[in-house]
């Protein structure tokens, strides 16, 4: 995909070493974009510039952006995908369990969006895609912290749309359901079967199916789509 000047775009995908983030990064590389990631370790897809950084630390995020900009220019497409879980029933969930998840999943996305917006405002164009979850609106047992962090991304995208929409900057949310990743594969078989039975499509999704939606939202075809929440969940969360 090219920018309005016809060249490859500077794309930053957080958490691109595995799962959905990896598939998204691979899509943008295949489209000819200059792709970078902020990550804490792990091997990266071919063609992705890796910069070490901690989503929970503002200085670290800012320094990572500076390094990416030096190599690829101002970030035109930001995909905030990095996330963690600390599942626990409410009565047993500690302040730390709650705070850590919010600090990476929600405040971490905020740190990235705030830093990326500076360059986007100067360019007068940009695409922000926040990776949420079906759990944001559907809920999940033992996931009060995770659901709250992922629901917060919806308010963030919609507020961004109102603030930055007049500058050709869009902000959207993609809400995956159960995707065939290492995280899903680690669940007990009977729980996997129960989840699968609840999905109208009758199967888990593929990471590349999420990546395709992200690619669309970052494309010129989606210039008039902003503040949207797009489920990629096989129908699991319909109406939520």
Protein Blocks (a to p, Z undefined) as FASTA:
>chain_A
ZZfkopacddddehilgcjllmmmmmmmmnopacddddfedjddehiacddddfklmklm
mmmmmmmmmmnopafbdcdfbdcdddddfklpcfklmmmmmmmmmmmmmmmmmmmmmmmm
mnopacddddddfklmnopehilmmmmmmmmmmmmmmmmmmmmmmnopacdddddddddd
fklmmpcfklmmmmmmmpmnlpacdfklmmmmmmmmmpmklmmgghiacddehhmmgoZZ
